Amino acid sequence: CTGGLGCSAQRKERIRHFASRLALDIEGLGEKLVSQLVDEKLVTNPADLYGLTETQLVALERMAPRSAKNLLEALEKSKGTTLARFIYGLGIEEVGQSTANNLAKYFQKIDLLRSADQEMLLNVVDVGPVVAGKISHFFSQEANNLVIDELLSRGIAFPEELPSVDSQVLSGQTLVLTGTLATLTRSEAKARLERLGAKVSGSVSAKTSAVVVGDAAGSKLARARSLGVAVMTEQDLLLLLERYGA
């Protein structure tokens, strides 16, 4: 099934996975309780968990007031999680704990992951074409994004966990811009790269660190390929600038 977070056939299992120890680690939310919540139509997706009330919970079979209070406290505690746990908890096909960790380290923000195309996903350690396709498909589904938006609006948050880097993180690197960039002017891109310490050159040589290519890239791209120089897309550039706050 590829229905994602809105699929009724997998609803209970996805909620159980979301609450599991390696994901959001919601203590007290076991298989039987999840079944009750879904059967009673109190919960249809993980975001609904954070809208539960004590009154709703104590009305369930074998749910004492103390147990209801403990669950609500566990739900509140789970809001402060990590990006890796959150990604794993979404239950994306082929994305286990290790892949979730790699995705979190690379993108560092959920919105950057959500907007990444398959080509960018392939830059992540241990993510091949099949896994990249699964991830891209998951985030292309409106139902999945609505659930994620609801989770974030209900207070799910995680530290950005950005590495502590010097503002001159690209010091010693030479980049070349070629082609037409869709979201930045050439001068804007140059200024932001230089803010990180990079040198922006107009010509490609064997000493060039990377060439950033936009639309209609021509001879500079061909030369970069012939010299074995790294090639970056505009999305790669934007991700780099975003990551280091330039």
C-alpha positions in Angstrom: 0.0 0.0 0.0 1.3 3.5 -0.9 -1.6 5.5 0.6 0.7 7.0 3.2 -0.6 8.6 6.4 -4.1 8.9 5.2 -4.6 5.2 4.3 -7.3 3.5 6.3 -5.9 0.0 5.8 -2.7 1.0 7.6 -4.0 3.6 10.0 -3.5 1.6 13.2 -0.1 0.3 12.3 1.1 3.8 11.3 -0.1 5.3 14.5 1.6 2.5 16.5 4.8 3.0 14.5 4.6 6.8 15.2 4.3 6.2 18.9 7.0 3.5 19.1 10.1 3.7 21.2 12.4 4.5 18.3 10.1 7.2 16.9 8.1 9.6 19.2 8.4 7.2 22.1 4.9 7.9 23.5 4.8 5.8 26.7 1.4 4.1 27.4 0.2 4.2 23.8 0.1 0.5 23.1 -1.5 -1.6 20.4 -4.8 -2.1 22.2 -5.3 1.5 23.0 -4.4 2.6 19.5 -7.1 0.1 18.2 -9.6 1.6 20.6 -8.8 5.2 19.6 -9.2 4.4 15.9 -12.3 2.2 16.3 -14.0 5.0 18.3 -13.0 7.4 15.6 -11.1 9.6 18.0 -7.9 9.3 16.1 -7.5 8.9 12.3 -3.8 9.9 12.0 -0.9 10.7 14.3 -1.7 14.4 14.5 -5.1 13.6 16.1 -3.3 12.1 19.2 -2.3 15.6 20.2 -5.9 16.7 20.3 -7.1 14.1 22.7 -8.7 15.2 26.0 -8.9 13.5 29.4 -12.7 13.3 29.0 -12.4 11.3 25.8 -9.8 9.0 27.2 -11.6 8.1 30.5 -14.6 7.1 28.5 -12.6 4.3 26.9 -12.7 0.7 28.2 -10.1 0.1 31.0 -8.9 3.7 31.0 -8.7 5.1 34.5 -8.3 8.8 35.1 -4.7 8.3 36.2 -3.9 6.4 33.1 -5.5 9.1 30.9 -3.5 11.8 32.7 -0.3 9.8 32.3 -0.9 9.4 28.5 -1.6 13.1 28.1 1.6 13.9 29.9 3.5 11.4 27.6 2.0 13.0 24.6 3.1 16.5 25.7 6.6 15.2 26.5 6.9 13.6 23.0 6.4 17.0 21.3 10.1 17.8 22.1 11.8 15.2 19.8 14.5 15.1 17.2 14.2 15.5 13.4 15.5 11.9 12.9 12.9 10.4 15.2 10.2 12.4 13.5 11.2 11.3 10.0 11.4 7.7 11.2 8.0 8.0 12.9 6.3 9.1 9.6 6.6 5.5 8.4 8.0 6.3 4.9 8.5 3.0 3.0 12.1 1.9 3.0 13.1 4.5 5.5 14.5 2.9 8.6 16.2 4.4 11.6 19.6 4.7 9.9 18.2 6.3 6.8 16.1 8.7 8.9 19.3 9.7 10.8 21.1 10.3 7.5 18.2 12.4 6.1 18.1 14.5 9.3 21.8 15.1 9.2 21.8 16.2 5.5 18.7 18.3 5.4 18.4 19.5 9.1 15.0 21.0 8.5 11.8 19.2 7.7 10.7 21.6 5.0 14.0 21.2 3.2 13.4 17.5 3.1 9.8 17.8 2.0 10.8 20.0 -1.0 13.8 17.9 -2.1 13.7 16.2 -5.5 15.0 12.7 -6.2 18.3 14.1 -7.5 19.0 15.9 -4.2 17.9 12.9 -2.2 20.6 10.8 -3.9 23.2 13.0 -2.3 22.3 11.5 1.1 24.4 8.6 2.4 22.9 5.2 1.7 19.9 6.7 -0.3 19.7 5.0 -3.7 17.2 5.5 -6.5 14.6 3.2 -5.0 14.6 4.8 -1.6 14.8 8.3 -3.1 11.7 7.5 -5.2 9.8 6.3 -2.1 10.7 9.4 -0.1 9.8 11.7 -3.0 6.5 9.9 -3.5 5.6 10.2 0.2 6.1 13.9 0.3 4.3 14.4 -3.0 1.1 13.2 -1.3 -1.2 16.0 -0.1 -2.6 13.8 2.7 0.8 13.2 4.1 1.7 16.9 4.1 -1.5 17.9 5.7 -0.8 15.5 8.6 2.8 16.8 8.9 1.5 20.4 9.0 -1.0 19.5 11.7 1.6 17.8 13.8 3.8 20.9 13.6 0.9 23.2 14.4 0.1 21.1 17.5 3.5 21.7 18.9 5.8 19.0 17.6 9.3 20.6 17.5 12.9 19.5 17.3 16.2 21.3 17.7 17.7 22.3 14.4 20.9 20.5 15.5 22.9 22.6 13.1 26.6 22.1 13.3 28.6 24.8 14.9 30.5 26.2 11.9 32.7 29.1 11.2 31.1 31.8 9.1 33.9 31.2 6.6 32.9 27.6 6.1 33.7 27.7 2.4 37.1 29.4 2.8 39.6 28.0 0.3 37.0 26.9 -2.1 36.5 28.3 -5.6 33.0 28.1 -7.2 31.9 29.0 -10.7 28.3 30.1 -11.6 27.0 29.3 -15.1 23.6 29.3 -16.7 20.5 31.1 -15.6 19.4 30.7 -11.9 15.7 30.7 -11.3 15.5 32.0 -7.8 18.7 34.1 -7.4 20.5 36.6 -9.5 24.1 35.9 -10.3 25.2 38.8 -8.1 23.0 37.6 -5.2 24.4 34.0 -5.4 28.0 35.4 -5.6 27.5 37.6 -2.6 26.0 34.9 -0.4 28.8 32.4 -1.4 31.4 35.0 -0.6 29.8 35.6 2.8 30.7 32.0 3.6 34.3 32.6 2.5 34.1 31.1 -1.0 35.9 32.7 -4.0 33.6 33.0 -7.0 35.4 32.8 -10.3 34.4 33.4 -13.9 36.3 30.5 -15.4 36.6 26.7 -14.7 40.0 25.1 -14.0 41.3 22.0 -12.4 41.4 24.0 -9.1 37.7 24.8 -9.2 35.9 23.2 -6.3 32.4 23.1 -7.9 30.4 24.6 -10.7 26.9 25.7 -10.0 24.7 25.2 -13.1 21.4 26.9 -13.9 19.3 26.7 -17.1 21.1 26.7 -20.5 24.5 26.0 -19.0 27.0 25.7 -21.8 30.8 25.5 -22.2 31.6 25.9 -18.5 29.6 22.8 -17.6 31.2 20.9 -20.4 34.7 21.9 -19.2 33.8 21.0 -15.6 32.8 17.5 -16.7 35.9 17.1 -18.7 38.1 18.1 -15.7 36.1 16.0 -13.2 35.0 19.1 -11.3 31.9 18.7 -9.0 28.7 20.0 -10.4 25.9 21.5 -8.3 22.3 22.3 -9.2 20.6 25.5 -8.1 18.7 23.4 -5.4 22.1 22.1 -4.1 23.2 25.7 -3.8 20.1 26.9 -2.0 20.4 24.0 0.4 24.0 24.9 1.1 23.2 28.5 1.7 20.2 27.6 3.9 22.2 25.2 6.0 24.8 27.8 6.9 22.5 30.8 7.1 24.0 32.8 4.3 
